[in-house]
Amino acid sequence: MFDIDWNPIIFSIGTLEVRWYGVMVVLAVITVIGFSLLEAKRKGFSQDMVWDVGLWAVIGAIIGARLLHIIDKWGYYINNPGQILNFAGLAIWGAVLGGLLAILIYCMVKRLSFWQLGDIAAPGAILGQAIGRVGCLINGCCYGLTCELPIAVTYNNPNSYAPQGVPIYPTQLFHLIWNLIGFGILWLLRKRIKQQGQLFMLYFIVFGVGDFVIHFFREGEPFLFGLPQAQIVDILMVPTALIIFIVRAVRYKSTGQSAVVEQPNTSGQNPEG
């Protein structure tokens, strides 16, 4: 059993608190953009395009993360509407889907390939999620169920969101390790998978499978069919991504069209759209 007594608050000014969680989120965003810039350069894409779409993706991710959290905790927020805009809670799937929607809209407006941008962002995205989980571990949020195994952790700092002195599963660490494994998989395959969009879909599959399993060890409120909101999204997203992955692979294999293979794009325009 391991004790976590790290104060999640770095400093506070009046009612304003600066937490390690916020620092890790900023580092996660920097990581996503940094690795996306590396991939864009490797593939011959405009790096200015990455900065542009990255800004919109971050905005979409924040809005999506907050919105999905509010939906998940609607019973609380309907009685406390003044807390809706304080951004105290975020949902990881909301961040993923919000960022995804922002990228899709950006690609439609700029006539860019959604699949190519997704492939560029995928490795950095899952690594950024791993860094974000460090913040969760310090913060005490996303904590696990009661655990009697030697891997259990206890939180003792009163500023932590986790229950005090109760041995629980270190689910934040589970997420962190799984995301690092996912990053390793995507990073190794990024040069081998040539077909557009396949690395992006693989990201959703890898992330979703791990997220679904880990949530069985996490504290959470039933959202639908006795499952928490995140697992419902996992059930929807993983099969969808798998079907898209298979259909695109079959189509590519049967047609051999070069249009579905990555092509350098320094102008930011793509005929496939």
N, C-alpha and C positions, 0 to 999 in steps of 0.2 A: 504494500500500500504506500502511495506517495502523497505527501502533503504539498499543497499549493497555497502559499501565503503571500504571493506576489500581489502588490496593490495595483489593480487595473487602472487606477487614476494616476496619471503622471503629475498633474497639478490642476488646481481649480482657482478660478477668479470669480468670487461671488457664487452664482448658481451655474456658471459655465464650467464644465468639466472637460479636460483633455485626457482621453483614455488611450492606452496602448492599442486598443482595437482600431481607433481612428488612424493611428500611425501605420498600422499594418495594412489597412485598406488603401491608404495612399501609396504605400510600397507595392501593393498588389497591382494598382493601376499603372504605376511606373513600369512594373515588370511586364505587364501585358503589352503596353505600348512599345517597350524596349525590344522584346522578342519579336513583335510584329514588324518593327522596323528592320530587324536583322533578316527576317524571312522575306520581306518586300525587296530588300536589296539583293538577296540571293536569287530571287526569281525575276529580277529586272523590272520591278514595279516602282512607281513614283512613291517616294517616302513622304512627300507632302500629302499625298492621298491618305496615308496612314494617320497622320496627325489630324486631318479633317474628320475622317470617319471615327477616329478614336474619341474625339470630343463629343460627337453625337452619341456614340456607344456608351460613354460614361454617364451622360445625362439620362439616356434611356434606361441604363442599368439601375441608377439610383431611384428613378421614379418607379420602375417595375418592381424593385426589391421592396420598396416601401408599400406600394399598392397591394402586392400579394401578402405581405405581412398583415396589413390592415384587414384584408379579406379573411385571413386565417384567424385573426383575433377579433372578429367583428363584434362579438358579444361584449368585449371590453370597450371598444372604441365607440359603439353606439351609445354607451353610457358615459363616455369621456371624450366627446368630440374635440375638446380643446387639445388633446394629445395627438391628434392625427398628423399635425405638421411638425412634430418635434424630432422626427427621424431617429427615435430611440431604438426601433426594431427594424431589421431588414431580413428579407427571405432570399436565400441564395438562388433558388430557381427563378424568382422574380427578377433578380439581377441579370441572369442568363437570358431570360425571355425578353426583358426590356431592352437589353443591349442588342439582342438578335433583331428585334423589330426596328430599332433605330438604324441598324446596318442595312436592313432590307429597304427601308424607306430611302436612305441615302443612295443606295445602289440604283433604285428606280429613278430617282431624280437626276442622278449624274450619269445614268446609263452605264453602270459598271457591272461586272460579274459578281453576283452575290456569292457564288460558290468559291471563286478565287479568293475573295476577301475573307471568307470563312476559314479557308485552309490556312491563310496567312496568320490569322488570329488564334487558331485552335491551340497550338502548343503553349503559347504564352498565357492563354486564358486559364487553362487548368493549373499551370504553375502559379498564376496569380491567386487562384482559389486556395492553393496550399498555403501561401503566405498569409492570406486572410484568416485561415484557420488557426494560425499562431495567435492572432488577436483574439479569436474565440476562446482559445485555451487559457489565455491570461484573464480574459474578461469573465469567464465562467458561464457564458451563454452557450446555448446548444449542448447543454450537459446531458449526461447519460442517466440511465435507470440505476437503482441501487444495485451494488455489485459486492459479492463476497470473495471474489478472486484476488490473487496477489497483484493483478494489474490495476486494481481500483485506485482512484485518487480521491482526496478530500480537500475541500476548499475551506480555508480558515479566515480569509480576509473579509471583513464586513462589507467592503465595497464590491465584492464579487456577486454575480447574479446567480450562482449556483447555491444550493442549500448548504448551510454551514455544518462542517464536521460529519457529513454523511458520506460513506464510501460509495462512489458511483463509477460507472464505466467512463473511461476517458475518450468519449466519442469524438471530441474535437481532434484528438490525436489520430483516431481511426481515419477521419476525413483527410487529415493532413497527409498521412502515409499513403492512402489510396490515391489522392491527387498527385503525389510525387510519382507513384507507379504509373499513373496515367500519363503524366508528362514524359516519363521515360519511354513509354510505348509510342506516343505521338512523335517525339523527337527522333526516335530511331527510324520510324516509318515515313517521315516527312519527305525524304528524298526518293523513297522506293515507290510510294503511291503517286502516280502521275495523273490519274484521272481527277478532274475538278470535283470538289465537294466531298470526296470520300474521306479525307482526313477530318473534315469538319463533322461529318456524320459519325465517324468513329469517336470523336470527342464526346458527343452526346451519349453514345452507347456506353462508353467506359465510365464517364461521370455518373450517368443515371443508374447503372447497375450497382456501383459502389454505394451511391447515396441511398438506394432502396434497401439494401442489406443493412447498412449502418443504422438506419432509422428504427430498426427493430430493437436497438439497444439504447435509443434516445428517449428522453422524456418528451411527451407531446400530446396534444389534444386531438381526439378523433375528429376528422373533417368529413369523411364520406366512407361508408361501408366499414366503419371502425378503424380506418387508416388515417394517419395524419395527412395534411395537405401535400407535403413534399412527396410522399409515396404515391399519391394519386397522380401527381404530375410525372413522376418517374414511369408509372404504368402507361401513361399516354405517350410520353416522349421517346422512351427507349424502343418500343416496337415501331413507332413511326420512323425514327432514324434508321432502324435496321431495314425496314422495308425500302426506304429511299436508297440506302446503301446497296441493297441487292438489286433493285430495279435498275439503278444507274450502272451497276457493274455488268448486268446481263445485257443492257442496251449497248454499252461500250464494246463488250465482247462480240456481240452479234453484228454490229454495224462497222466497228473499227473506225468510227468518225474521229478525225483529229480535233474536231471542235470541242470535244470533252476532255482534251488533254491540255495541260497548262501551257500557256503561251506568254512569253514576256510582254509586259504592258507598261511602257514608260509614260504613255500619254494619259493613262487613267480611263481610256475608252475601251469598250469591249463589244464586239459585234454580237456576242451571244446574249448580253444583257443580264 
